[in-house]
Amino acid sequence: MLLLLVLGLLGSTAFALLRRNVAGLGLLAHIAARETASGTATLTATPTPRPLVPTKPNGVRTTVIDWADIQLSWIDAAAGRARYAIYEGDRPVATVEAGTMSYVARNLDAASFHCFRLYVYSAAGRSDWSDSACALTLGLPPPYAPSNLQATATNDGGIAGGVTDAGAG
């Protein structure tokens, strides 16, 4: 939808050409009309530069932190008031501000495969998808070995013993 806003002043008129988009009204151009001494009008149009659609995130990679967490990182190329939308496959998982260069997916299943991708969006639009980055979480950690084992030889050739500390797990 295009709107034309007209402001009249003595001897001159100013116009503003506006376009409505998803972010609200965006100024397309300033148009000035001036009446000359001979009674004719001159028009001067000054286009408003359009903000650039953000470029897709690059350098996307994953790092397995532990058996349940994966860190996704990228190079921050978003300028201004942009945000990153992070997806696992086709499912949105987070949105973070520009200037952020990583996100940690937490509490994932052990020994499970995960692929992430993201895009940048701002008032000017959204970027293409980043390349996908995938990782396999680690398996569950092994159980802790018991400590403070005690064993004593018995008279019948056997062993008697016990555990006084089952470890931290």
C-alpha positions as CSV (number, residue, x, y, z in Angstrom):
1,M,0.0,0.0,0.0
2,L,1.4,3.4,-1.0
3,L,0.5,6.6,0.9
4,L,1.2,10.1,-0.1
5,L,1.6,12.7,2.7
6,V,1.3,16.3,1.6
7,L,2.5,19.2,3.7
8,G,1.9,22.7,2.3
9,L,3.9,25.8,3.2
10,L,3.9,29.3,1.7
11,G,5.2,29.0,-1.8
12,S,6.2,25.4,-1.6
13,T,4.8,22.0,-0.9
14,A,6.5,18.9,0.4
15,F,5.4,15.4,-0.2
16,A,6.5,12.2,1.5
17,L,5.9,8.9,-0.3
18,L,5.3,6.1,2.2
19,R,4.9,2.4,1.8
20,R,3.3,0.1,4.4
21,N,5.1,-3.1,5.1
22,V,5.2,-5.7,7.9
23,A,7.4,-3.4,10.0
24,G,5.0,-0.4,9.7
25,L,5.4,2.6,7.4
26,G,8.6,3.0,5.5
27,L,9.7,6.2,3.8
28,L,10.4,5.7,0.1
29,A,11.2,9.3,-1.0
30,H,10.9,13.0,-0.1
31,I,9.4,15.0,-2.9
32,A,9.6,18.8,-2.8
33,A,7.6,21.1,-5.1
34,R,8.5,24.8,-5.3
35,E,6.7,27.5,-7.1
36,T,9.1,29.6,-9.2
37,A,8.8,33.4,-9.7
38,S,7.3,32.8,-13.2
39,G,4.4,30.8,-11.6
40,T,5.7,27.3,-12.7
41,A,6.4,24.5,-10.2
42,T,9.6,22.5,-9.9
43,L,9.6,19.0,-8.4
44,T,12.7,17.5,-6.6
45,A,12.6,13.9,-5.5
46,T,15.1,12.5,-3.0
47,P,14.8,8.8,-2.7
48,T,15.3,7.3,0.7
49,P,17.9,4.6,0.7
50,R,16.4,1.2,1.5
51,P,18.0,-0.8,4.3
52,L,19.7,-3.9,3.0
53,V,18.3,-7.4,3.7
54,P,20.8,-9.1,6.1
55,T,23.2,-11.6,4.6
56,K,23.0,-15.2,5.6
57,P,25.0,-16.3,8.7
58,N,28.3,-18.0,7.9
59,G,31.0,-20.0,9.7
60,V,28.3,-22.0,11.4
61,R,29.7,-24.9,13.4
62,T,28.8,-27.2,16.3
63,T,30.8,-28.2,19.4
64,V,29.8,-31.0,21.7
65,I,30.2,-29.7,25.2
66,D,29.2,-32.8,27.2
67,W,26.8,-35.7,26.9
68,A,23.7,-33.5,26.9
69,D,24.8,-30.1,25.4
70,I,25.8,-28.8,22.0
71,Q,27.1,-25.3,21.3
72,L,26.2,-23.7,18.0
73,S,28.5,-20.8,16.9
74,W,28.7,-18.5,13.9
75,I,30.3,-15.3,12.7
76,D,28.2,-12.3,13.6
77,A,27.5,-10.4,10.3
78,A,24.2,-8.9,11.4
79,A,24.3,-5.1,11.7
80,G,22.0,-2.8,13.6
81,R,18.8,-4.1,15.0
82,A,18.8,-7.6,13.6
83,R,18.1,-10.9,15.4
84,Y,19.0,-14.5,14.8
85,A,16.4,-17.2,14.5
86,I,17.8,-20.6,15.4
87,Y,16.2,-23.9,14.3
88,E,16.9,-27.6,14.9
89,G,15.7,-29.0,11.6
90,D,12.4,-27.3,10.9
91,R,11.7,-26.6,14.6
92,P,12.4,-23.1,16.1
93,V,14.5,-23.4,19.2
94,A,15.7,-19.9,20.0
95,T,15.9,-16.2,19.0
96,V,19.0,-14.2,20.0
97,E,20.1,-10.6,19.4
98,A,22.6,-9.4,16.9
99,G,26.1,-9.4,18.4
100,T,25.5,-12.9,19.8
101,M,27.8,-15.4,18.3
102,S,26.7,-18.7,19.9
103,Y,23.8,-20.6,21.4
104,V,23.9,-23.7,23.6
105,A,21.2,-26.4,23.1
106,R,20.9,-28.0,26.5
107,N,19.4,-31.2,28.0
108,L,19.6,-33.2,24.7
109,D,19.3,-37.0,24.7
110,A,22.6,-38.8,25.1
111,A,24.1,-40.3,21.9
112,S,21.6,-38.4,19.7
113,F,22.1,-36.6,16.4
114,H,21.2,-32.9,16.0
115,C,21.3,-30.5,13.0
116,F,21.0,-26.7,13.4
117,R,20.6,-23.8,11.0
118,L,19.7,-20.2,11.4
119,Y,18.8,-17.0,9.6
120,V,19.1,-13.3,10.4
121,Y,16.0,-11.0,10.2
122,S,15.5,-7.2,10.6
123,A,12.9,-4.6,9.5
124,A,14.4,-4.9,6.0
125,G,13.6,-8.6,5.7
126,R,15.3,-11.9,6.4
127,S,18.4,-13.6,5.1
128,D,18.7,-16.9,3.4
129,W,19.3,-20.0,5.7
130,S,22.8,-20.6,6.9
131,D,24.4,-23.9,6.1
132,S,23.5,-26.7,8.5
133,A,25.8,-27.7,11.3
134,C,25.3,-31.1,12.9
135,A,26.7,-33.0,15.9
136,L,26.3,-36.2,17.8
137,T,26.0,-35.9,21.6
138,L,28.2,-38.2,23.7
139,G,27.0,-41.4,25.2
140,L,26.3,-41.5,28.9
141,P,29.4,-41.3,31.1
142,P,30.5,-44.6,32.6
143,P,29.5,-45.3,36.2
144,Y,32.0,-44.3,38.8
145,A,34.3,-47.0,40.2
146,P,33.8,-47.7,43.9
147,S,36.5,-46.6,46.2
148,N,37.7,-47.8,49.6
149,L,37.3,-51.5,48.8
150,Q,38.2,-53.8,51.6
151,A,38.9,-57.5,51.1
152,T,40.0,-60.1,53.6
153,A,41.0,-63.7,52.9
154,T,38.8,-66.2,54.8
155,N,39.9,-69.5,56.3
156,D,38.1,-71.5,53.6
157,G,40.1,-69.9,50.8
158,G,37.4,-67.3,49.9
159,I,37.4,-63.6,50.0
160,A,35.2,-61.4,52.3
161,G,34.9,-57.7,51.7
162,G,32.8,-54.7,51.2
163,V,32.5,-51.2,49.8
164,T,32.4,-48.3,52.2
165,D,32.1,-45.6,49.5
166,A,30.2,-46.2,46.3
167,G,31.8,-43.2,44.6
168,A,30.2,-39.9,43.3
169,G,27.7,-41.6,40.9
